[in-house]
Amino acid sequence: AVPSGEWLPFRSLKDASPFGPAFQQTVVDVYARTFSGHLKELCDACQALGGRKLPHSDAGYELPAFACIPVRFLFWNGDEEFPAQANILFDKNAVDFIHVESLVSIASEGLTFLSEAAKLPLLGNTFS
């Protein structure tokens, strides 16, 4: 197993599509709601957890879940016209390292760590 360097949303990973809607509702949407209006807190939390700043989105960071499985957390803050949006990306070959269901746990735990580091409650139920 080797990283591909190609980053995909969870639903586009091999064998992930059946879990896609649940992942969106219980991880990605919770991520967007939790950090809406809290851009600075999110950036500070990502940096505190060893995140590497990315040029994508308002707050894009790559966090090292495991040495072979980094995760990219992307966030766009909302405004009066649009709600906050988020996405979580994985290397295309992440499923070669770990089961697709375990990637859900990695993302969910990552979101929990981010909210704790930012001292913000999660706004919704996650898989954690």
C-alpha positions in Angstrom: 0.0 0.0 0.0 1.3 3.4 -1.0 -0.3 6.9 -0.9 -1.5 8.1 -4.3 -1.4 11.8 -3.6 -4.9 12.1 -4.9 -7.4 13.4 -2.4 -11.0 12.4 -2.4 -14.1 13.0 -0.3 -15.2 10.0 1.7 -18.1 9.1 -0.6 -15.7 8.7 -3.5 -13.4 6.1 -1.8 -13.6 2.5 -2.9 -16.6 0.8 -1.2 -17.6 4.0 0.7 -20.6 5.1 -1.2 -23.2 3.1 0.9 -21.9 5.0 4.0 -21.7 8.3 2.2 -25.0 9.9 3.3 -24.5 8.9 7.0 -20.9 10.2 6.9 -22.2 13.5 5.5 -24.9 13.9 8.1 -23.0 12.8 11.2 -19.4 14.0 10.5 -19.2 16.6 7.7 -22.4 18.5 8.5 -21.6 18.5 12.2 -18.1 19.8 11.4 -19.6 22.7 9.4 -22.2 23.6 12.1 -19.7 23.3 15.0 -17.2 25.7 13.5 -19.6 28.1 11.7 -18.5 31.6 12.9 -15.5 30.2 14.7 -12.8 30.3 12.0 -10.0 31.5 14.3 -10.8 28.8 16.9 -10.7 26.1 14.1 -7.3 27.4 12.8 -5.9 27.5 16.3 -7.2 24.0 17.0 -5.7 22.6 13.8 -2.3 24.1 14.5 -2.4 22.8 18.1 -3.0 19.3 16.8 0.0 19.5 14.4 -2.0 20.4 11.3 -0.3 21.6 8.2 -2.0 24.6 6.6 -3.3 24.1 3.1 -4.1 26.8 0.5 -7.6 25.3 0.0 -10.7 26.8 1.7 -11.0 29.4 4.5 -9.4 26.9 6.9 -7.8 23.9 5.2 -5.4 21.7 7.2 -3.9 18.3 6.8 -3.8 16.4 10.1 -1.7 13.3 10.8 -4.2 10.7 12.0 -1.5 8.1 11.4 1.8 8.3 9.6 0.3 6.5 6.6 -3.2 8.1 6.9 -3.3 11.9 6.9 -6.7 13.5 6.7 -7.5 16.9 5.2 -10.1 19.0 7.0 -11.5 21.8 4.8 -13.8 24.5 6.0 -15.6 27.5 4.4 -17.1 30.0 6.9 -20.7 31.0 6.3 -22.0 34.5 5.8 -25.4 36.1 5.5 -26.0 34.4 2.2 -24.5 31.0 2.6 -24.2 28.6 5.5 -20.7 27.3 6.5 -19.5 24.3 4.5 -17.0 21.6 5.2 -15.4 18.6 3.7 -13.0 15.9 4.8 -10.7 14.4 2.3 -8.7 11.1 2.3 -5.9 9.9 0.1 -7.5 7.7 -2.7 -5.5 4.7 -1.4 -6.4 5.1 2.3 -8.6 2.0 2.0 -5.5 0.0 1.1 -4.2 0.8 4.6 -7.4 0.4 6.7 -11.1 -0.6 6.3 -13.4 2.1 4.9 -15.5 1.9 8.1 -12.5 2.7 10.2 -12.0 5.9 8.1 -15.4 7.0 9.5 -14.0 6.6 13.0 -10.8 8.4 12.2 -12.8 11.4 10.8 -15.2 11.4 13.7 -12.5 11.2 16.3 -10.6 14.0 14.5 -13.6 16.2 14.6 -14.0 15.5 18.4 -10.3 16.4 18.9 -10.7 19.6 16.9 -13.8 20.7 18.9 -12.1 19.9 22.2 -9.0 21.8 21.2 -11.2 24.8 20.1 -13.2 24.5 23.4 -16.4 24.3 21.3 -19.2 21.7 21.8 -20.0 19.5 18.8 -23.3 20.7 17.3 -24.8 17.3 16.4 -24.3 13.6 16.9 -21.3 11.9 15.5 -20.2 8.3 15.3 -17.9 8.8 18.4 
